[in-house]
């Protein structure tokens, strides 16, 4: 039996299986959640304090920080960045 994926890249495999967009979205969300948590620690901000600065609820912030929840809006990301004294930069590479 010949392996049809032998010699192909992992990205090609994910593309063939229809999983690339989902996998990349999950990876990006993990990075975003991690970076926000690191900035919170650097700024010595609790979740409640950041939620207040973002003018949102603690549960909404928990969803933003949940690495498995890929449903996040640009508006939420922008509010988090501004509350942390950062700029949101998004690029297509």
mmCIF file of the C-alpha atoms, coordinates in Angstrom:
data_MODEL
# 
_entry.id   MODEL 
# 
loop_
_atom_site.group_PDB 
_atom_site.id 
_atom_site.type_symbol 
_atom_site.label_atom_id 
_atom_site.label_alt_id 
_atom_site.label_comp_id 
_atom_site.label_asym_id 
_atom_site.label_entity_id 
_atom_site.label_seq_id 
_atom_site.pdbx_PDB_ins_code 
_atom_site.Cartn_x 
_atom_site.Cartn_y 
_atom_site.Cartn_z 
_atom_site.occupancy 
_atom_site.B_iso_or_equiv 
_atom_site.pdbx_formal_charge 
_atom_site.auth_seq_id 
_atom_site.auth_comp_id 
_atom_site.auth_asym_id 
_atom_site.auth_atom_id 
_atom_site.pdbx_PDB_model_num 
ATOM 1  C CA . UNK A 1 1  ? 0.000   0.000  0.000  1.00 0.00 ? 1  UNK A CA 1 
ATOM 2  C CA . UNK A 1 2  ? 1.448   3.325  -1.050 1.00 0.00 ? 2  UNK A CA 1 
ATOM 3  C CA . UNK A 1 3  ? 1.054   6.344  1.273  1.00 0.00 ? 3  UNK A CA 1 
ATOM 4  C CA . UNK A 1 4  ? -0.443  9.166  -0.802 1.00 0.00 ? 4  UNK A CA 1 
ATOM 5  C CA . UNK A 1 5  ? 1.014   11.768 1.610  1.00 0.00 ? 5  UNK A CA 1 
ATOM 6  C CA . UNK A 1 6  ? 4.598   10.486 1.474  1.00 0.00 ? 6  UNK A CA 1 
ATOM 7  C CA . UNK A 1 7  ? 6.877   13.348 0.441  1.00 0.00 ? 7  UNK A CA 1 
ATOM 8  C CA . UNK A 1 8  ? 4.216   16.011 0.845  1.00 0.00 ? 8  UNK A CA 1 
ATOM 9  C CA . UNK A 1 9  ? 4.395   18.843 3.346  1.00 0.00 ? 9  UNK A CA 1 
ATOM 10 C CA . UNK A 1 10 ? 2.201   19.044 6.404  1.00 0.00 ? 10 UNK A CA 1 
ATOM 11 C CA . UNK A 1 11 ? 0.486   22.114 4.927  1.00 0.00 ? 11 UNK A CA 1 
ATOM 12 C CA . UNK A 1 12 ? -0.317  20.117 1.787  1.00 0.00 ? 12 UNK A CA 1 
ATOM 13 C CA . UNK A 1 13 ? -1.717  17.299 3.910  1.00 0.00 ? 13 UNK A CA 1 
ATOM 14 C CA . UNK A 1 14 ? -3.948  19.695 5.858  1.00 0.00 ? 14 UNK A CA 1 
ATOM 15 C CA . UNK A 1 15 ? -5.096  21.305 2.614  1.00 0.00 ? 15 UNK A CA 1 
ATOM 16 C CA . UNK A 1 16 ? -5.961  17.937 1.074  1.00 0.00 ? 16 UNK A CA 1 
ATOM 17 C CA . UNK A 1 17 ? -7.912  16.942 4.178  1.00 0.00 ? 17 UNK A CA 1 
ATOM 18 C CA . UNK A 1 18 ? -9.742  20.287 4.291  1.00 0.00 ? 18 UNK A CA 1 
ATOM 19 C CA . UNK A 1 19 ? -8.268  21.128 7.695  1.00 0.00 ? 19 UNK A CA 1 
ATOM 20 C CA . UNK A 1 20 ? -5.757  23.867 6.944  1.00 0.00 ? 20 UNK A CA 1 
ATOM 21 C CA . UNK A 1 21 ? -7.947  26.925 7.667  1.00 0.00 ? 21 UNK A CA 1 
ATOM 22 C CA . UNK A 1 22 ? -9.283  25.420 10.895 1.00 0.00 ? 22 UNK A CA 1 
ATOM 23 C CA . UNK A 1 23 ? -5.828  24.365 12.069 1.00 0.00 ? 23 UNK A CA 1 
ATOM 24 C CA . UNK A 1 24 ? -4.244  27.726 11.290 1.00 0.00 ? 24 UNK A CA 1 
ATOM 25 C CA . UNK A 1 25 ? -7.082  29.610 13.005 1.00 0.00 ? 25 UNK A CA 1 
ATOM 26 C CA . UNK A 1 26 ? -6.594  27.531 16.153 1.00 0.00 ? 26 UNK A CA 1 
ATOM 27 C CA . UNK A 1 27 ? -2.829  28.115 16.122 1.00 0.00 ? 27 UNK A CA 1 
ATOM 28 C CA . UNK A 1 28 ? -3.239  31.865 15.609 1.00 0.00 ? 28 UNK A CA 1 
ATOM 29 C CA . UNK A 1 29 ? -5.766  32.061 18.450 1.00 0.00 ? 29 UNK A CA 1 
ATOM 30 C CA . UNK A 1 30 ? -3.380  30.256 20.812 1.00 0.00 ? 30 UNK A CA 1 
ATOM 31 C CA . UNK A 1 31 ? -0.676  32.803 20.009 1.00 0.00 ? 31 UNK A CA 1 
ATOM 32 C CA . UNK A 1 32 ? -3.048  35.747 20.475 1.00 0.00 ? 32 UNK A CA 1 
ATOM 33 C CA . UNK A 1 33 ? -4.299  34.438 23.824 1.00 0.00 ? 33 UNK A CA 1 
ATOM 34 C CA . UNK A 1 34 ? -0.727  33.826 24.988 1.00 0.00 ? 34 UNK A CA 1 
ATOM 35 C CA . UNK A 1 35 ? 0.461   37.288 23.931 1.00 0.00 ? 35 UNK A CA 1 
ATOM 36 C CA . UNK A 1 36 ? -2.452  38.998 25.689 1.00 0.00 ? 36 UNK A CA 1 
ATOM 37 C CA . UNK A 1 37 ? -1.770  37.018 28.871 1.00 0.00 ? 37 UNK A CA 1 
ATOM 38 C CA . UNK A 1 38 ? 1.933   37.965 28.733 1.00 0.00 ? 38 UNK A CA 1 
ATOM 39 C CA . UNK A 1 39 ? 1.044   41.652 28.301 1.00 0.00 ? 39 UNK A CA 1 
ATOM 40 C CA . UNK A 1 40 ? -1.390  41.407 31.208 1.00 0.00 ? 40 UNK A CA 1 
ATOM 41 C CA . UNK A 1 41 ? 1.380   40.009 33.416 1.00 0.00 ? 41 UNK A CA 1 
ATOM 42 C CA . UNK A 1 42 ? 3.821   42.670 32.231 1.00 0.00 ? 42 UNK A CA 1 
ATOM 43 C CA . UNK A 1 43 ? 1.289   45.394 33.025 1.00 0.00 ? 43 UNK A CA 1 
ATOM 44 C CA . UNK A 1 44 ? 0.293   43.658 36.286 1.00 0.00 ? 44 UNK A CA 1 
ATOM 45 C CA . UNK A 1 45 ? -3.366  43.634 35.209 1.00 0.00 ? 45 UNK A CA 1 
ATOM 46 C CA . UNK A 1 46 ? -5.931  41.149 36.457 1.00 0.00 ? 46 UNK A CA 1 
ATOM 47 C CA . UNK A 1 47 ? -8.630  39.798 34.175 1.00 0.00 ? 47 UNK A CA 1 
ATOM 48 C CA . UNK A 1 48 ? -11.208 41.994 35.902 1.00 0.00 ? 48 UNK A CA 1 
ATOM 49 C CA . UNK A 1 49 ? -9.060  45.091 35.494 1.00 0.00 ? 49 UNK A CA 1 
ATOM 50 C CA . UNK A 1 50 ? -8.431  44.416 31.804 1.00 0.00 ? 50 UNK A CA 1 
ATOM 51 C CA . UNK A 1 51 ? -12.115 43.693 31.184 1.00 0.00 ? 51 UNK A CA 1 
ATOM 52 C CA . UNK A 1 52 ? -12.974 47.028 32.788 1.00 0.00 ? 52 UNK A CA 1 
ATOM 53 C CA . UNK A 1 53 ? -10.415 48.862 30.642 1.00 0.00 ? 53 UNK A CA 1 
ATOM 54 C CA . UNK A 1 54 ? -11.867 47.152 27.568 1.00 0.00 ? 54 UNK A CA 1 
ATOM 55 C CA . UNK A 1 55 ? -15.429 48.115 28.601 1.00 0.00 ? 55 UNK A CA 1 
ATOM 56 C CA . UNK A 1 56 ? -16.492 44.482 28.458 1.00 0.00 ? 56 UNK A CA 1 
ATOM 57 C CA . UNK A 1 57 ? -17.376 41.658 30.820 1.00 0.00 ? 57 UNK A CA 1 
ATOM 58 C CA . UNK A 1 58 ? -15.009 39.263 32.484 1.00 0.00 ? 58 UNK A CA 1 
ATOM 59 C CA . UNK A 1 59 ? -16.708 36.373 30.661 1.00 0.00 ? 59 UNK A CA 1 
ATOM 60 C CA . UNK A 1 60 ? -16.070 38.071 27.290 1.00 0.00 ? 60 UNK A CA 1 
ATOM 61 C CA . UNK A 1 61 ? -12.401 38.423 28.248 1.00 0.00 ? 61 UNK A CA 1 
ATOM 62 C CA . UNK A 1 62 ? -12.323 34.762 29.271 1.00 0.00 ? 62 UNK A CA 1 
ATOM 63 C CA . UNK A 1 63 ? -13.560 33.841 25.774 1.00 0.00 ? 63 UNK A CA 1 
ATOM 64 C CA . UNK A 1 64 ? -10.815 35.999 24.261 1.00 0.00 ? 64 UNK A CA 1 
ATOM 65 C CA . UNK A 1 65 ? -8.182  34.277 26.403 1.00 0.00 ? 65 UNK A CA 1 
ATOM 66 C CA . UNK A 1 66 ? -9.541  30.774 25.721 1.00 0.00 ? 66 UNK A CA 1 
ATOM 67 C CA . UNK A 1 67 ? -7.101  29.305 23.173 1.00 0.00 ? 67 UNK A CA 1 
ATOM 68 C CA . UNK A 1 68 ? -9.696  26.838 21.909 1.00 0.00 ? 68 UNK A CA 1 
ATOM 69 C CA . UNK A 1 69 ? -12.329 29.514 21.185 1.00 0.00 ? 69 UNK A CA 1 
ATOM 70 C CA . UNK A 1 70 ? -11.465 30.810 17.714 1.00 0.00 ? 70 UNK A CA 1 
ATOM 71 C CA . UNK A 1 71 ? -14.528 33.078 17.496 1.00 0.00 ? 71 UNK A CA 1 
ATOM 72 C CA . UNK A 1 72 ? -13.087 36.510 18.146 1.00 0.00 ? 72 UNK A CA 1 
ATOM 73 C CA . UNK A 1 73 ? -13.870 39.808 16.470 1.00 0.00 ? 73 UNK A CA 1 
ATOM 74 C CA . UNK A 1 74 ? -11.437 42.419 15.262 1.00 0.00 ? 74 UNK A CA 1 
ATOM 75 C CA . UNK A 1 75 ? -13.212 44.907 17.507 1.00 0.00 ? 75 UNK A CA 1 
ATOM 76 C CA . UNK A 1 76 ? -12.492 42.768 20.574 1.00 0.00 ? 76 UNK A CA 1 
ATOM 77 C CA . UNK A 1 77 ? -8.853  42.366 19.570 1.00 0.00 ? 77 UNK A CA 1 
ATOM 78 C CA . UNK A 1 78 ? -8.545  46.114 19.024 1.00 0.00 ? 78 UNK A CA 1 
ATOM 79 C CA . UNK A 1 79 ? -10.088 46.905 22.422 1.00 0.00 ? 79 UNK A CA 1 
ATOM 80 C CA . UNK A 1 80 ? -7.705  44.460 24.114 1.00 0.00 ? 80 UNK A CA 1 
ATOM 81 C CA . UNK A 1 81 ? -4.702  45.956 22.345 1.00 0.00 ? 81 UNK A CA 1 
ATOM 82 C CA . UNK A 1 82 ? -5.678  49.519 23.250 1.00 0.00 ? 82 UNK A CA 1 
ATOM 83 C CA . UNK A 1 83 ? -6.397  48.558 26.870 1.00 0.00 ? 83 UNK A CA 1 
ATOM 84 C CA . UNK A 1 84 ? -2.884  47.102 27.044 1.00 0.00 ? 84 UNK A CA 1 
ATOM 85 C CA . UNK A 1 85 ? -1.336  50.200 25.456 1.00 0.00 ? 85 UNK A CA 1 
ATOM 86 C CA . UNK A 1 86 ? -0.570  48.351 22.236 1.00 0.00 ? 86 UNK A CA 1 
ATOM 87 C CA . UNK A 1 87 ? -1.549  48.631 18.579 1.00 0.00 ? 87 UNK A CA 1 
ATOM 88 C CA . UNK A 1 88 ? -3.226  45.808 16.722 1.00 0.00 ? 88 UNK A CA 1 
ATOM 89 C CA . UNK A 1 89 ? -1.387  44.870 13.554 1.00 0.00 ? 89 UNK A CA 1 
ATOM 90 C CA . UNK A 1 90 ? -2.813  42.317 11.164 1.00 0.00 ? 90 UNK A CA 1 
ATOM 91 C CA . UNK A 1 91 ? -1.124  41.334 7.941  1.00 0.00 ? 91 UNK A CA 1 
ATOM 92 C CA . UNK A 1 92 ? -1.564  38.851 5.156  1.00 0.00 ? 92 UNK A CA 1 
ATOM 93 C CA . UNK A 1 93 ? 1.670   37.014 4.543  1.00 0.00 ? 93 UNK A CA 1 
# 
